[in-house]
Amino acid sequence: MDPLVLATIVGVVVSYFVCGIPFGLIIAARMSGIDVRKAGSGNIGMTNVAREAGGKAAALTFLCDVGKGTLCMVLSRLVIAQVCFGGNMDMLAVNGPFAWVVTTIFAGCVFGHVFSPYLHFKGGKGIAVGLGSSLGLHWPIGLSMLALFLVLAIPTHYISLGSIAAAASLPIFGFIFGIRGVALVPVVLVAIVVIWSHRENIGRLLRGEEHGFSIKHEKDKD
């Protein structure tokens, strides 16, 4: 097998299992004794953790989910560049000849979180890990999506609205910043999966029934 293909497969598998770690579930259980799968929306992401376990648990969940995505992307790029290209990171740039390698690993990160191998292939909605992974993929893409998310989520208090828009913009920003051809395919698939994971939110938004972002305070936990 071609060394680059093998290295990519290893990168995807490792990223899938690392990013599949359900930090929201673990943190909420440790800090508040709550199984977030059985509370609120039943999601393990930051938003449901905030509602059910409080701001500290939500912030830690967010940092861990962003961090695992960034870590997997950065380490994968460093290792593959060293093993396959003599340390030349430019070969793995998003506008470079082997961009498909990093976009495929990017997809592995997000899919690991959404289809967690530790939760019977159920998981979060991929926003925080997607942000972290996109920062590791090409930081201008990540910051562009974050800006769009904030523009929509802050005034409306609908995290889901900002998340859906950010996911939909991913292939657009990817194309703007140089991702082309087959390398764009994993990016499009990630956008589709993340939007699909928000299908219930989309329904509630259309019906005007979506809940705004809220944080459970200490006094509410009794």
Backbone as CSV, one residue per row, in Angstrom:
resi,resn,N_x,N_y,N_z,CA_x,CA_y,CA_z,C_x,C_y,C_z
1,MET,0.842,-1.198,0.000,0.000,0.000,0.000,0.879,1.251,0.000
2,ASP,0.450,2.251,-0.736,1.175,3.507,-0.788,1.312,4.100,0.624
3,PRO,2.506,4.532,1.015,2.716,5.059,2.378,1.803,6.228,2.722
4,LEU,1.526,7.094,1.748,0.661,8.234,2.020,-0.772,7.797,2.290
5,VAL,-1.245,6.834,1.519,-2.600,6.306,1.730,-2.687,5.640,3.102
6,LEU,-1.680,4.841,3.446,-1.658,4.176,4.739,-1.633,5.193,5.879
7,ALA,-0.799,6.214,5.739,-0.711,7.244,6.774,-2.036,7.978,6.922
8,THR,-2.718,8.208,5.805,-4.020,8.883,5.853,-5.054,8.030,6.577
9,ILE,-5.064,6.739,6.263,-6.002,5.824,6.921,-5.762,5.800,8.429
10,VAL,-4.485,5.720,8.822,-4.149,5.720,10.243,-4.609,7.026,10.887
11,GLY,-4.366,8.140,10.197,-4.784,9.443,10.718,-6.283,9.530,10.902
12,VAL,-7.035,9.017,9.948,-8.501,9.033,10.033,-8.987,8.170,11.199
13,VAL,-8.437,6.960,11.311,-8.874,6.037,12.364,-8.568,6.590,13.751
14,VAL,-7.341,7.076,13.936,-6.967,7.634,15.238,-7.828,8.849,15.564
15,SER,-8.025,9.726,14.599,-8.839,10.920,14.813,-10.279,10.555,15.124
16,TYR,-10.795,9.539,14.437,-12.165,9.097,14.673,-12.349,8.649,16.125
17,PHE,-11.418,7.864,16.622,-11.561,7.347,17.984,-11.270,8.410,19.039
18,VAL,-10.330,9.291,18.779,-10.056,10.363,19.743,-11.213,11.355,19.793
19,CYS,-11.688,11.766,18.626,-12.774,12.741,18.579,-14.120,12.128,18.956
20,GLY,-14.171,10.807,19.017,-15.391,10.150,19.471,-15.554,10.153,20.985
21,ILE,-14.519,10.573,21.714,-14.613,10.613,23.179,-15.710,11.600,23.578
22,PRO,-16.746,11.161,24.285,-17.897,12.022,24.606,-17.637,12.888,25.840
23,PHE,-16.850,13.925,25.667,-16.470,14.754,26.807,-17.674,15.372,27.513
24,GLY,-18.692,15.773,26.744,-19.875,16.363,27.368,-20.542,15.408,28.344
25,LEU,-20.668,14.168,27.940,-21.266,13.140,28.797,-20.418,12.922,30.041
26,ILE,-19.109,12.795,29.849,-18.196,12.531,30.963,-18.156,13.697,31.935
27,ILE,-18.022,14.911,31.415,-17.896,16.102,32.259,-19.183,16.374,33.031
28,ALA,-20.329,16.276,32.380,-21.603,16.512,33.069,-21.823,15.493,34.174
29,ALA,-21.452,14.241,33.909,-21.616,13.200,34.925,-20.695,13.442,36.111
30,ARG,-19.457,13.837,35.853,-18.494,14.053,36.931,-18.811,15.300,37.748
31,MET,-19.251,16.361,37.082,-19.457,17.633,37.766,-20.848,17.797,38.363
32,SER,-21.843,17.133,37.760,-23.218,17.330,38.226,-23.983,16.039,38.469
33,GLY,-23.376,14.902,38.156,-24.065,13.636,38.341,-25.221,13.439,37.381
34,ILE,-25.167,14.103,36.232,-26.256,14.057,35.257,-25.829,13.295,34.011
35,ASP,-26.702,12.422,33.542,-26.516,11.786,32.249,-27.248,12.645,31.231
36,VAL,-26.514,13.460,30.472,-27.158,14.409,29.570,-27.920,13.714,28.441
37,ARG,-27.674,12.432,28.231,-28.451,11.712,27.224,-29.894,11.519,27.669
38,LYS,-30.125,11.663,28.976,-31.461,11.461,29.536,-32.067,12.761,30.056
39,ALA,-31.458,13.883,29.699,-31.943,15.179,30.177,-31.994,16.172,29.029
40,GLY,-32.933,17.088,29.087,-33.033,18.116,28.064,-33.235,17.527,26.688
41,SER,-32.403,17.963,25.758,-32.502,17.492,24.372,-31.902,16.103,24.187
42,GLY,-31.166,15.623,25.198,-30.524,14.323,25.104,-29.199,14.348,24.367
43,ASN,-28.755,15.549,23.987,-27.506,15.677,23.248,-26.326,15.828,24.199
44,ILE,-25.150,15.397,23.764,-23.971,15.447,24.628,-23.129,16.696,24.405
45,GLY,-23.610,17.610,23.567,-22.841,18.796,23.243,-22.957,19.902,24.275
46,MET,-22.232,20.985,24.038,-22.136,22.087,24.978,-23.485,22.704,25.327
47,THR,-24.363,22.863,24.355,-25.633,23.547,24.595,-26.483,22.809,25.618
48,ASN,-26.625,21.498,25.441,-27.422,20.727,26.389,-26.724,20.608,27.735
49,VAL,-25.403,20.513,27.724,-24.643,20.482,28.970,-24.861,21.780,29.739
50,ALA,-24.889,22.917,29.040,-25.117,24.209,29.693,-26.479,24.246,30.359
51,ARG,-27.488,23.759,29.666,-28.846,23.781,30.223,-29.001,22.852,31.415
52,GLU,-28.341,21.712,31.364,-28.590,20.677,32.361,-27.523,20.573,33.450
53,ALA,-26.287,20.993,33.145,-25.202,20.828,34.116,-24.511,22.131,34.500
54,GLY,-24.834,23.222,33.804,-24.281,24.509,34.192,-23.169,25.014,33.298
55,GLY,-22.817,26.286,33.539,-21.860,26.971,32.696,-20.455,26.408,32.751
56,LYS,-19.986,26.021,33.943,-18.623,25.497,34.058,-18.464,24.201,33.273
57,ALA,-19.442,23.322,33.404,-19.393,22.057,32.668,-19.465,22.301,31.168
58,ALA,-20.287,23.274,30.768,-20.426,23.579,29.343,-19.135,24.147,28.771
59,ALA,-18.516,25.060,29.520,-17.266,25.665,29.046,-16.168,24.613,28.896
60,LEU,-16.088,23.709,29.874,-15.076,22.658,29.810,-15.357,21.702,28.658
61,THR,-16.632,21.408,28.439,-17.023,20.560,27.318,-16.611,21.196,25.992
62,PHE,-16.895,22.479,25.868,-16.548,23.201,24.645,-15.046,23.165,24.395
63,LEU,-14.267,23.447,25.434,-12.809,23.458,25.291,-12.270,22.082,24.916
64,CYS,-12.815,21.049,25.530,-12.350,19.690,25.233,-12.735,19.267,23.819
65,ASP,-13.943,19.606,23.395,-14.382,19.224,22.053,-13.614,19.979,20.971
66,VAL,-13.402,21.281,21.200,-12.590,22.045,20.253,-11.161,21.512,20.257
67,GLY,-10.645,21.269,21.447,-9.257,20.838,21.588,-8.964,19.506,20.929
68,LYS,-9.885,18.553,21.056,-9.610,17.233,20.475,-9.557,17.312,18.955
69,GLY,-10.401,18.162,18.368,-10.372,18.324,16.921,-9.095,18.988,16.447
70,THR,-8.713,20.071,17.130,-7.481,20.773,16.757,-6.268,19.880,16.932
71,LEU,-6.199,19.182,18.054,-5.063,18.314,18.346,-4.897,17.234,17.282
72,CYS,-6.000,16.579,16.924,-5.913,15.505,15.926,-5.452,16.028,14.576
73,MET,-5.964,17.175,14.186,-5.576,17.729,12.891,-4.110,18.146,12.871
74,VAL,-3.684,18.850,13.908,-2.302,19.346,13.941,-1.312,18.187,13.998
75,LEU,-1.565,17.225,14.879,-0.643,16.096,15.000,-0.624,15.247,13.731
76,SER,-1.781,15.047,13.140,-1.844,14.262,11.898,-1.019,14.917,10.805
77,ARG,-1.152,16.221,10.672,-0.399,16.938,9.639,1.101,16.853,9.903
78,LEU,1.479,17.049,11.153,2.906,17.011,11.489,3.503,15.635,11.200
79,VAL,2.806,14.587,11.629,3.325,13.233,11.459,3.382,12.846,9.988
80,ILE,2.296,13.109,9.254,2.267,12.720,7.838,3.291,13.517,7.035
81,ALA,3.429,14.798,7.345,4.434,15.609,6.641,5.834,15.076,6.890
82,GLN,6.094,14.659,8.116,7.414,14.146,8.463,7.671,12.792,7.807
83,VAL,6.681,11.910,7.866,6.846,10.548,7.357,6.872,10.494,5.827
84,CYS,6.005,11.291,5.212,5.822,11.168,3.761,6.484,12.270,2.931
85,PHE,6.743,13.430,3.538,7.247,14.560,2.753,8.478,15.215,3.368
86,GLY,9.188,14.485,4.198,10.408,15.024,4.768,10.204,16.260,5.609
87,GLY,9.016,16.387,6.197,8.712,17.532,7.051,8.164,18.738,6.321
88,ASN,7.942,18.643,5.012,7.425,19.765,4.222,5.912,19.893,4.409
89,MET,5.495,20.808,5.279,4.078,20.985,5.583,3.300,21.570,4.410
90,ASP,3.972,22.267,3.516,3.292,22.891,2.383,2.608,21.857,1.484
91,MET,3.110,20.648,1.503,2.506,19.599,0.682,1.092,19.255,1.147
92,LEU,0.791,19.590,2.397,-0.528,19.279,2.962,-1.389,20.528,3.136
93,ALA,-1.003,21.613,2.489,-1.815,22.829,2.533,-3.148,22.581,1.831
94,VAL,-4.184,23.331,2.210,-5.510,23.099,1.624,-5.552,23.438,0.134
95,ASN,-4.593,24.237,-0.324,-4.510,24.519,-1.762,-3.332,23.790,-2.413
96,GLY,-2.829,22.778,-1.707,-1.699,22.012,-2.202,-2.124,20.740,-2.911
97,PRO,-1.159,19.989,-3.408,-1.460,18.795,-4.212,-2.049,17.635,-3.421
98,PHE,-1.868,17.650,-2.087,-2.363,16.535,-1.281,-3.362,17.009,-0.224
99,ALA,-4.143,18.004,-0.596,-5.149,18.541,0.325,-6.170,17.477,0.727
100,TRP,-6.383,16.496,-0.164,-7.358,15.438,0.141,-6.988,14.674,1.408
101,VAL,-5.703,14.629,1.723,-5.264,13.929,2.932,-5.837,14.611,4.170
102,VAL,-5.651,15.919,4.269,-6.086,16.639,5.479,-7.596,16.804,5.531
103,THR,-8.252,16.951,4.378,-9.710,17.072,4.429,-10.361,15.741,4.802
104,THR,-9.736,14.645,4.411,-10.258,13.329,4.805,-10.109,13.114,6.308
105,ILE,-8.979,13.504,6.860,-8.777,13.392,8.304,-9.732,14.336,9.039
106,PHE,-9.953,15.507,8.479,-10.931,16.452,9.029,-12.304,15.790,9.154
107,ALA,-12.711,15.089,8.108,-13.991,14.382,8.146,-13.990,13.306,9.227
108,GLY,-12.861,12.609,9.380,-12.758,11.590,10.419,-12.957,12.168,11.808
109,CYS,-12.461,13.368,12.036,-12.627,14.044,13.330,-14.108,14.305,13.619
110,VAL,-14.786,14.923,12.673,-16.182,15.296,12.881,-17.080,14.068,12.963
111,PHE,-16.838,13.095,12.094,-17.657,11.886,12.114,-17.464,11.105,13.414
112,GLY,-16.251,11.152,13.968,-16.020,10.485,15.246,-16.890,11.050,16.338
113,HIS,-17.071,12.359,16.335,-17.898,13.000,17.359,-19.386,12.746,17.126
114,VAL,-19.813,12.863,15.888,-21.238,12.688,15.569,-21.664,11.224,15.685
115,PHE,-20.770,10.318,15.282,-21.066,8.881,15.339,-20.060,8.219,16.287
116,SER,-20.148,8.556,17.546,-19.153,8.104,18.520,-19.117,6.575,18.644
117,PRO,-17.935,5.982,18.504,-17.823,4.529,18.649,-18.050,4.070,20.084
118,TYR,-18.042,5.002,21.020,-18.231,4.666,22.430,-19.690,4.776,22.860
119,LEU,-20.551,5.296,21.990,-21.965,5.499,22.323,-22.867,4.870,21.273
120,HIS,-22.452,3.705,20.787,-23.238,2.975,19.786,-23.475,3.840,18.548
121,PHE,-22.446,4.587,18.152,-22.446,5.413,16.953,-23.464,6.550,17.014
122,LYS,-23.738,6.996,18.228,-24.512,8.219,18.438,-23.591,9.205,19.144
123,GLY,-23.849,10.488,18.968,-22.959,11.457,19.585,-23.511,12.856,19.550
124,GLY,-22.623,13.829,19.397,-23.023,15.225,19.360,-23.355,15.669,17.943
125,LYS,-23.440,16.988,17.767,-23.841,17.526,16.471,-22.677,18.080,15.669
126,GLY,-21.483,18.021,16.228,-20.288,18.286,15.436,-19.836,19.723,15.330
127,ILE,-20.431,20.637,16.094,-20.083,22.039,15.925,-18.756,22.395,16.591
128,ALA,-18.602,22.095,17.879,-17.362,22.449,18.576,-16.169,21.690,18.002
129,VAL,-16.345,20.389,17.789,-15.237,19.612,17.216,-14.967,20.055,15.776
130,GLY,-16.016,20.478,15.071,-15.840,20.991,13.724,-15.044,22.287,13.717
131,LEU,-15.302,23.152,14.712,-14.532,24.381,14.833,-13.061,24.060,15.086
132,GLY,-12.811,23.194,16.056,-11.434,22.837,16.362,-10.721,22.195,15.191
133,SER,-11.410,21.296,14.517,-10.808,20.604,13.373,-10.552,21.557,12.215
134,SER,-11.473,22.490,11.997,-11.287,23.442,10.901,-10.144,24.404,11.181
135,LEU,-9.932,24.733,12.458,-8.775,25.562,12.809,-7.479,24.817,12.499
136,GLY,-7.478,23.507,12.715,-6.313,22.695,12.387,-6.177,22.446,10.903
137,LEU,-7.313,22.449,10.196,-7.299,22.258,8.743,-6.725,23.499,8.052
138,HIS,-7.325,24.655,8.354,-6.873,25.938,7.799,-7.561,27.013,8.637
139,TRP,-6.819,27.659,9.502,-7.449,28.519,10.511,-8.350,29.616,9.947
140,PRO,-8.083,30.191,8.758,-9.032,31.185,8.248,-10.432,30.615,7.999
141,ILE,-10.506,29.334,7.623,-11.814,28.703,7.445,-12.545,28.629,8.778
142,GLY,-11.834,28.177,9.819,-12.433,28.067,11.142,-12.898,29.404,11.675
143,LEU,-12.084,30.436,11.544,-12.459,31.757,12.054,-13.604,32.367,11.257
144,SER,-13.645,32.104,9.957,-14.749,32.613,9.133,-16.074,31.995,9.558
145,MET,-16.072,30.690,9.799,-17.294,30.027,10.246,-17.693,30.498,11.650
146,LEU,-16.695,30.694,12.512,-16.981,31.179,13.863,-17.620,32.561,13.815
147,ALA,-17.112,33.438,12.944,-17.674,34.778,12.814,-19.137,34.721,12.370
148,LEU,-19.413,33.882,11.376,-20.794,33.732,10.900,-21.682,33.186,12.004
149,PHE,-21.184,32.196,12.729,-21.929,31.629,13.857,-22.297,32.714,14.868
150,LEU,-21.328,33.529,15.264,-21.560,34.554,16.281,-22.537,35.620,15.795
151,VAL,-22.437,35.993,14.536,-23.325,37.014,13.975,-24.785,36.586,14.063
152,LEU,-25.034,35.302,13.901,-26.408,34.796,13.929,-26.839,34.348,15.324
153,ALA,-25.938,33.710,16.070,-26.324,33.126,17.363,-26.473,34.159,18.467
154,ILE,-25.621,35.169,18.494,-25.658,36.132,19.604,-26.950,36.947,19.629
155,PRO,-27.358,37.585,18.531,-28.589,38.387,18.608,-29.871,37.569,18.744
156,THR,-29.875,36.345,18.220,-31.097,35.533,18.257,-31.160,34.613,19.469
157,HIS,-30.001,34.336,20.084,-29.870,33.351,21.169,-30.147,31.927,20.707
158,TYR,-30.176,31.720,19.393,-30.373,30.385,18.848,-29.020,29.816,18.421
159,ILE,-28.452,28.967,19.270,-27.183,28.318,18.934,-27.338,27.477,17.673
160,SER,-28.485,26.848,17.538,-28.712,25.968,16.388,-28.698,26.741,15.079
161,LEU,-29.241,27.957,15.073,-29.269,28.759,13.847,-27.852,29.090,13.394
162,GLY,-27.035,29.547,14.331,-25.643,29.831,14.004,-24.898,28.593,13.571
163,SER,-25.194,27.466,14.213,-24.510,26.212,13.893,-24.854,25.726,12.492
164,ILE,-26.119,25.769,12.151,-26.559,25.315,10.829,-25.956,26.185,9.733
165,ALA,-25.968,27.493,9.956,-25.396,28.414,8.970,-23.895,28.190,8.819
166,ALA,-23.205,27.980,9.943,-21.761,27.742,9.887,-21.459,26.465,9.116
167,ALA,-22.251,25.419,9.367,-22.046,24.156,8.658,-22.291,24.322,7.159
168,ALA,-23.351,25.036,6.816,-23.671,25.244,5.405,-22.585,26.059,4.696
169,SER,-21.931,26.935,5.458,-20.904,27.791,4.856,-19.561,27.085,4.690
170,LEU,-19.395,25.937,5.324,-18.104,25.244,5.305,-17.577,24.980,3.895
171,PRO,-18.357,24.385,3.000,-17.821,24.163,1.642,-17.533,25.467,0.914
172,ILE,-18.317,26.486,1.203,-18.114,27.788,0.543,-16.792,28.401,0.963
173,PHE,-16.564,28.451,2.283,-15.297,28.991,2.770,-14.126,28.098,2.336
174,GLY,-14.375,26.786,2.323,-13.330,25.880,1.859,-12.912,26.202,0.440
175,PHE,-13.900,26.416,-0.430,-13.614,26.745,-1.827,-12.912,28.092,-1.927
176,ILE,-13.391,29.078,-1.160,-12.792,30.414,-1.194,-11.314,30.362,-0.823
177,PHE,-10.984,29.521,0.157,-9.603,29.457,0.630,-8.758,28.392,-0.087
178,GLY,-9.283,27.881,-1.202,-8.420,27.099,-2.078,-8.643,25.610,-2.154
179,ILE,-9.635,25.057,-1.457,-9.884,23.621,-1.536,-10.632,23.328,-2.839
180,ARG,-10.094,22.424,-3.620,-10.655,22.148,-4.930,-10.743,20.635,-5.179
181,GLY,-11.542,20.269,-6.164,-11.606,18.901,-6.651,-11.994,17.883,-5.600
182,VAL,-11.310,16.745,-5.619,-11.649,15.646,-4.722,-11.457,16.031,-3.257
183,ALA,-10.580,16.973,-2.978,-10.338,17.401,-1.595,-11.565,18.079,-1.001
184,LEU,-12.435,18.594,-1.862,-13.628,19.284,-1.370,-14.731,18.310,-0.970
185,VAL,-14.652,17.082,-1.463,-15.711,16.098,-1.204,-15.890,15.814,0.293
186,PRO,-14.830,15.513,1.068,-15.028,15.292,2.501,-15.599,16.506,3.222
187,VAL,-15.246,17.691,2.761,-15.754,18.922,3.363,-17.260,19.038,3.150
188,VAL,-17.706,18.739,1.944,-19.141,18.765,1.639,-19.876,17.718,2.473
189,LEU,-19.291,16.531,2.605,-19.920,15.470,3.397,-20.051,15.881,4.863
190,VAL,-19.032,16.537,5.387,-19.096,17.016,6.773,-20.246,18.003,6.929
191,ALA,-20.363,18.938,6.004,-21.445,19.921,6.072,-22.810,19.241,6.060
192,ILE,-22.973,18.256,5.187,-24.250,17.540,5.087,-24.556,16.807,6.388
193,VAL,-23.575,16.117,6.939,-23.790,15.352,8.175,-24.127,16.270,9.346
194,VAL,-23.432,17.386,9.460,-23.695,18.304,10.573,-25.085,18.925,10.437
195,ILE,-25.456,19.312,9.236,-26.809,19.850,9.023,-27.849,18.775,9.317
196,TRP,-27.597,17.562,8.868,-28.511,16.439,9.146,-28.656,16.221,10.647
197,SER,-27.576,16.364,11.396,-27.650,16.164,12.848,-28.492,17.238,13.523
198,HIS,-28.739,18.341,12.814,-29.571,19.428,13.343,-30.999,19.388,12.771
199,ARG,-31.398,18.274,12.196,-32.689,18.212,11.519,-33.855,18.535,12.451
200,GLU,-33.774,18.094,13.714,-34.849,18.409,14.654,-34.853,19.891,14.994
201,ASN,-33.680,20.479,15.115,-33.590,21.915,15.366,-34.176,22.707,14.206
202,ILE,-33.900,22.255,12.982,-34.437,22.934,11.808,-35.956,22.931,11.844
203,GLY,-36.526,21.781,12.205,-37.977,21.690,12.309,-38.531,22.646,13.342
204,ARG,-37.878,22.713,14.509,-38.355,23.620,15.565,-38.185,25.086,15.173
205,LEU,-37.091,25.402,14.478,-36.898,26.775,14.014,-37.997,27.180,13.037
206,LEU,-38.340,26.285,12.132,-39.378,26.582,11.149,-40.744,26.742,11.804
207,ARG,-40.966,26.011,12.896,-42.252,26.106,13.604,-42.262,27.197,14.669
208,GLY,-41.118,27.837,14.881,-41.015,28.857,15.911,-41.011,28.283,17.310
209,GLU,-40.529,27.045,17.463,-40.559,26.365,18.754,-39.169,26.114,19.332
210,GLU,-38.134,26.611,18.666,-36.779,26.351,19.134,-36.503,27.108,20.431
211,HIS,-35.763,26.471,21.353,-35.408,27.101,22.617,-34.121,27.904,22.448
212,GLY,-34.085,29.081,23.057,-32.876,29.878,23.052,-31.846,29.306,24.006
213,PHE,-30.608,29.757,23.863,-29.521,29.272,24.711,-29.744,29.704,26.148
214,SER,-29.542,28.784,27.074,-29.677,29.097,28.500,-28.657,28.287,29.284
215,ILE,-28.298,28.802,30.460,-27.337,28.138,31.327,-27.996,27.854,32.673
216,LYS,-27.852,26.635,33.119,-28.390,26.260,34.424,-27.468,26.811,35.508
217,HIS,-28.022,27.595,36.411,-27.236,28.195,37.479,-27.193,27.282,38.707
218,GLU,-26.250,27.555,39.567,-26.064,26.710,40.753,-27.348,26.592,41.567
219,LYS,-28.077,27.682,41.719,-29.280,27.657,42.537,-30.390,26.816,41.924
220,ASP,-30.250,26.532,40.598,-31.279,25.732,39.906,-31.036,24.237,40.032
221,LYS,-29.901,23.834,40.613,-29.522,22.438,40.587,-30.125,21.629,41.732
222,ASP,-30.744,22.309,42.670,-31.346,21.597,43.814,-32.747,21.112,43.478
